[in-house]
Amino acid sequence: MAQGVGSRFSRFAMRAGTAVGVVGLATVALSLTPVGVPPASTLTPPYAYVVNSDSNTVSVIKTSTNTVVKTVGVGRYPLGVAITPNGGYAYVVNSGSNTVSVIKTSTNTVVKKVRVGIAPSWVAITPNGGDAYVTNFPPNYASAVSVIKTSTNTVVKTVAVGGQPEGVAITPNGSDAYVTNVGGTVSVIKTSTNTVVKTVEVGGQLAGVAISPNGRDAYVTNFNSGSVNVIKISTNTVVATVAVGPAPYWIAITPNGSDAYVTFANAVSVINTSTNTVVTTVGVGHYPQGVAIT
């Protein structure tokens, strides 16, 4: 995979009173009532966690004032980040040191570093907060996903997947993890057994993945074909291919499931999910990466 695709850009995550968002080069999974989140009154004000790859740090931004209130040192070349549904911990993937830093959000300190596979890229956490799935993106080694048990912060399983896994998203019911492999396949991991139960042949060079809130479809960006492939989850088959702009990278779906936003080149394509057609294209800055939806 070319270095421009993949995983070599800043990413951030947000902790909020009634919603937990994961943003950056990965899917944005905003849940209005995430499993395990305590009442809003027990949580601190919203913060955004921004990964700074070149400085090996995470900036903590208080969103009410849009000021950096803490800078947390992590491992080398951090990339992906996700926050547990209860808002208690941020999991930061350190691609250069093959670790995941676990930040306790109440103190903004690293409480654990978990060693995973080679060149980890992205992370997604199950809706119940029990497990974190980390894609490892080794250029010349066996590709795999590391499964971290969050209660002990230990790797409990390493799941072999397709070549150079990049994105990962988990179904709303927590039953399956969908992993995009740059080699052109999607690996479907059954979370109850942590085994690959299906490999979906898509083709092209895959990057981001987002799952519709109703759990019906997985939307996968195809970098070198300029398209988004739609996988029907009940059958794990590609049911639609939507042409977008050149080099689409990341994707997010609105909380009501009506639209998917896809970053590419210097614009964002908006896909109507009921028809799987592009309804508008919005010009933005050069080579956008992450996308988040309120």
Steps between C-alpha positions, in 0.01 A plus 500: 500500500620847419593706802244763409224247539482338815566624802750772507285795610366651823187353655292603797225380728243676715360426843164661572220489752250295301697400194831345421657577166796353323633715226798539272597261227257259634129467517311745718285296733271742680248333728232702676464233769818291497504186708657546839508881504398641839256791523631822352519667840769255614729576206742785462446761225569387142860468390655425164807276488728593210783271395824677398705249302821698463525608864389166655234669706125533543349847545195517725265781394222628725225553244308759702795739467689341210824512693765233555490406868751216496763345276555130567816320387436163338697260278675563170294618203149475648220458246159358591306584816172380650323568827314248712119539502503613864751773415753373752794411277654597167685230305777646282673288237875562474610385156871561556531313829248218437300588809168641615508770769203495737419849629280539807285797402425616855871572556625507138788272586620182331416211732607216272690424180387184324730334249317396184610403148731672254407849375154526660272748328142525624284396793130445569334413830196276542173669605518338844856629545640154564747468213715718275581380149830628360603462136870430443636626169836326442647547152687171487358289782188303578200732534277468803260666741590514868208463742554681831286412801440844651440372853858371516660691211656184363490351151275196524501404131685572179278446196659444158327706232571615143802691377571829678184567703415867538150592614283321753137552605275299728132431443256682731408174675869423555485163327747561218806709416549602136864547401605659171815354349699707254538187289134523396309289750290554811548259788193441718595404856240339727569673831364216715770263371748747349519300180463611139165366384501659156739665256318731261676543166471863399809579294695821475681668789277531804527753781210621716190320617177613667195300599145634478332560837239234424778245444381424149794610286874559515636781281861457387715760323697374200801726458623415153162443335345827614197327646319380810397134520186414696497164677169354615580367847236226507660328199849658502477573130570819306161634394596840359800698378470877517734715293633796698809712440863392455681336792216477756638439845272524803126476552239580764126439514243731657341380827164452325673297228372710212832618354864398480774763471814398313827696491702504178754718313374849587131439563240292684239285325163456668335163434129450558495156663144416393595522132879467529553794268705817541260787561755778535873573509638762737830671428737519799874532555772299331503124564253476791534198727273469801131577517268527803126542527317652796 
